[in-house]
Amino acid sequence: MENSNTIVSMTEHAGYVWPSYGVAALVLIGLVVVSLRAFRKSRAQLKRLEAQMPGKSDEA
C-alpha cells in the first residue's frame, strides 16, 4: 500500500467498482426496508389474531 490515492481510485477499474458498491448498498438498504415493513405488518396481524382468540388470558 504505497499510496492511498491509488487504492481509493482503483486505477482503471474505478468506473466499475464504485458504482457496483453503490448498487450493492442500495439493494441492501432496500432489503432492510422491505423486511421491516413485512415484520411490522406480520406483527400487527398477529396482534389482531390474538385479540380475536376466545379465552385469551393476559398471563402470557
Order of alpha helices (4+ residues) and beta strands (2+ residues): alpha-alpha
